[in-house]
Amino acid sequence: MPVRARAVMTQAEVLSAVQPSRAEQCRTQLLIMQKELRWSDAPVEQIELTYLSARAELLCGRPEGAAGQLSTVSARIEVLPRLLQPGHHLSTV
């Protein structure tokens, strides 16, 4: 993954946690990065971008946007390594 993409994701994650009022700015940056990585072979990063975008949508008061973001990634969850798949840790308890 390009260094720039990781920097954008880290900045958005920290900024939205520390200053939720700047969630719109984070959302915009994440959507741009999603478009740039759309055709890359980086499924984990694409899923992480989608998660962060959904979180930003929620902080902006748009639950429909968050649901839309998450629905685009739900079919690709199985391409993640087993340890990163949702529910993995619950099934090992």
N, C-alpha and C positions, 0 to 999 in steps of 0.2 A: 504494500500500500504506500502511496506517496506520503512523504513526510507532511506535506501541506494538509492532506486529509486528516491525518492523525492529530495535527495541531488544531484544526477547526473543530474536530469532535471533542477534544479535551477542553478547549476554550468554551465551547457551548455547554458542556456538562458542568463545568465549574461555575461559569457565569449564571446559568439558570438556577443552580443551587444556591449561590450566594446572593444574586440579585434577580429574583423571579420577575421583577418588573421589566427586565430586558429580554424576556423570553421571545418576543417578536423578532428581535435582532438575531437571536440564536436560531430561531426557526428559519429565517431567511438564509443564513449561512449554511445551515444543514441541508436545506432544499437544493441549494446551488451545488453543494458537494455530492448529494445524491445523483444529480444529473451528470456530474463529471465522472462518477464511478459506475454509472449504469451499465456500461459494457465491459467493465473490468472483471477479472477473475478473482474476486475477493468477497466471497459470500458472507464470511463472518463480519467483515467491515460493513458490508451493505446492510446486514441485519442490525448491526449496532447503530448505524446511521438512522435506520428506520425507527428503532426504539427511542433514540434521542429526539428525533423529529416528533414522534408521538407524544413524548413527555412535554416538549415545547408547546405542542398544540393544546394539551391539557392546561398548561400554565397560562396560555392565552385565552382560555375559556372556550375552546372549540373541541368538545368531546367527539363530535362527528369526524373531525379531521384526524384525531388520534386513532379512532376506530378504522378509518380509511387507510391510514399508514400501516397499522398492524395487520389489516387484512391482506395487504400486498405482500407481506413477508411470511404469513402463516404457512403457505405451501412450501416455502423453502427451508423451514426449520429443520427438516430431516437431513439437509446437506451439512448441517453443523456436526462437528465432532460430538460423539455421544456425551462427553462430559459437559458440553455447553448447551445441550438440548434442555428446554424447559421440562421440569419434572424429573430429570435424571436423579437428582439428589433425593427427591422424595421417594423414588422407587427403590433406592438402595438402603433406606432406613429399616 
